[in-house]
């Protein structure tokens, strides 16, 4: 929870450095999306991301991350989660199949600064219910980013994410679970920094939104309950009920003029513009 988390605001030069790292991640994920198809293994997709990051002179954020007592450090460049896997799936010899829901999370470090982003997609032929899940999760992320642009406290992100998910579920007559155990986070010199960014409504409103606040906003939705389980590898998180899941994420900076999506090639202009929110690169 938010509590009294201490976090560091970034200045203009630092945010611009984070934008450079964010663009490396954007390039890596674009390459993975282009390569994703039935018959490809998750390890092959991981290699695609690793090559893009290396070519940019950056290093992966995820390799070697401590898994805690008794859990080996994370071994790959990306987290690749399929179907009922929500987050932290380890790439390997799994072969993608038609209709799979694929979620890819990637981080990169450039000159000491991190970028972190994720996307989900459905491989053809796609179940329309899975497509709706993926699109709703993405819409929830953008709603959270838009709320950050105009909100006074960080808690507005969780308000917007949950409202979007519940609104879409009600309109479609379906159920979406909003995962609560795994949250967004601050980002900067470390991949995970304070403050915590909730994906659901809370009485704790969080810190004040102000220029220099840099966070990763990353909702995760399921087609069932929000309950989760962790596999024996100590990393892979799955839905408790076996339902399919989706995950979207962008790293975002608050600037004096609004927000700048550091891991989107266009800075978030298209999706935020559709929501009536201008993108505000830090130009001072």
C-alpha angles and dihedrals in degrees: 000000000000097000110149097321114174115218137173124241115220125226126225096271092048093050090050089052089051089051089058090053090045092055090054088056091046090053092047093051092046089054092049092049090051091051097045113109139125112291095034119112123230088239089058090053090049089054090053091056092044091054094051092049092048092047089055092053091247132122130228116263096209104052110104097008109159113254096194131247113350094000120110117236114270108277106200145064094236139028108233117189124184130200108317092015109102105185144341097037110166115232114239143126096323109131115219116238134202111279096021118147105228124196120185124189120188137177133185137187120217120179090340098311127109134224121190130184142149140192138188130211139169120235116229132295086047129195105234089224090058091047089052090051092052094045093047092050091051091047090050090054093051091046089054091049091049090050090052089056093059105022129102098212131037091241089078088078093063091044091056095043094051094043091052094048094046093044093052092046092051092047092051096039092238138114126250123185116213106213111229105177093071120052145173120267148193117278137197130100086003125046092229116037133151137304110071113224111210122210094209140051117282137173087231103086096193132215125334116272108241140151112290095034107132120187142162111231111201123164121188120199133184134200089235136024124341092240116121140194133197124228124232091262087076092234115059113089117201136181111268093224097044094248120145121263141201133202132194129178142174132177110233134190126204109221131183089267100041135281134338119197101220097192098047117089091225094040089248094298098137101046096036092045089057087056093050094253119126121218113241116199114197103253105163 
